[in-house]
Amino acid sequence: MNITVYHAKNPNFGYEAIAPNPEYPKDFTVVASILGELIEAKDDESILDYMFRWTNHVEEDWTKVFHRAMRGLLKDDGCMVATSARSTSVGDVIRITENDEERVYVVAKFGFDKLETVK
């Protein structure tokens, strides 16, 4: 399993009246990617909550916290984190890839909404 967090390049943070919703994947950039085996969460809801929590600034820059937490793993193919990024917010995307299945969720105002993807 691979979990990837994408941030919108020009986010509207859920305010469609101000700007159109970004189109996934072309209007997004990868900010974090991690092998599912490296985290305890296994079901989609727990994975989404975990990745949302880990990709938000709380007391300091999440990229620095993530780098410290995953020290040693970042050199492997198991983990990639941007050197600088804003917090994950409404409109950003978390993709879970497992075997040949891809599940894509957008951060909603409350929780996550599943996106239908075309292969």
C-alpha positions in Angstrom: 0.0 0.0 0.0 1.1 3.5 -0.8 -0.4 6.7 0.6 0.2 10.0 -1.2 -0.9 13.5 -0.1 -1.4 16.2 -2.8 -1.8 19.9 -2.2 -3.7 22.0 -4.7 -1.4 24.4 -6.5 -4.0 27.2 -6.4 -6.3 26.1 -3.5 -9.8 27.6 -3.0 -10.2 26.0 0.4 -13.7 25.0 -0.3 -14.9 28.4 -1.5 -16.1 27.6 -5.0 -17.7 31.1 -5.3 -14.2 32.6 -5.2 -12.4 30.2 -7.4 -13.2 26.9 -9.3 -12.3 23.6 -7.7 -8.8 22.4 -8.8 -8.8 19.4 -11.1 -7.2 16.2 -9.8 -4.4 15.4 -10.6 -3.2 18.1 -12.9 -3.8 21.0 -10.5 -2.0 19.3 -7.6 1.5 18.6 -6.4 2.8 15.8 -4.2 3.9 16.8 -0.7 4.1 13.5 1.1 4.2 9.8 0.1 4.6 6.9 2.5 4.3 3.1 2.4 1.2 2.0 4.4 3.3 -0.6 6.2 5.1 2.2 8.0 2.0 3.4 9.9 -0.4 1.5 12.2 -3.6 2.7 10.5 -5.0 0.1 8.2 -8.6 1.1 7.2 -9.2 4.1 5.0 -10.8 6.3 7.6 -7.8 5.8 10.0 -5.3 6.3 7.2 -6.9 9.6 6.1 -7.1 10.9 9.7 -3.4 9.9 10.3 -2.1 11.6 7.1 -4.2 14.7 7.7 -2.9 15.0 11.3 0.7 14.4 10.2 0.5 17.0 7.4 -0.6 19.9 9.4 1.3 22.6 11.3 0.4 22.4 14.9 3.3 23.6 17.1 5.9 23.6 14.3 6.4 23.0 10.6 4.9 19.5 9.8 7.6 18.7 7.3 10.3 19.0 10.0 8.2 16.9 12.4 7.6 14.3 9.7 11.3 14.2 8.8 12.3 13.6 12.4 9.6 10.9 12.9 10.6 9.1 9.8 14.4 9.5 10.2 16.2 6.8 8.4 13.2 5.9 6.3 13.4 9.0 4.2 16.5 7.6 2.5 14.5 4.5 1.4 11.8 4.4 -1.2 9.3 4.0 1.6 8.8 7.7 2.4 9.0 11.1 0.7 8.2 14.5 2.2 8.5 17.9 0.7 11.0 20.2 2.3 8.4 22.9 2.8 4.6 22.9 2.5 1.5 24.5 3.9 -0.9 22.5 6.1 -3.3 20.0 4.4 -6.6 21.7 4.1 -10.1 21.6 2.4 -9.8 20.7 -1.2 -6.5 18.8 -0.9 -6.3 15.2 -1.9 -5.1 11.9 -0.2 -4.7 8.9 -2.5 -4.4 5.3 -1.2 -3.0 2.8 -3.7 -3.3 -0.9 -2.9 -2.5 -3.7 -5.3 -4.2 -2.4 -8.5 -6.8 -0.4 -6.7 -6.7 3.4 -6.3 -8.9 5.2 -3.8 -8.8 9.0 -3.9 -10.3 11.3 -1.2 -10.6 15.0 -1.1 -10.5 16.8 2.3 -14.0 18.2 2.9 -15.2 20.8 5.3 -16.1 17.9 7.6 -14.1 14.7 7.0 -13.3 13.4 3.5 -15.2 12.8 0.3 -14.3 9.9 -2.0 -13.6 11.0 -5.6 -14.5 8.8 -8.5 -11.3 8.2 -10.6 -11.0 7.2 -14.2 -8.3 4.7 -15.1 
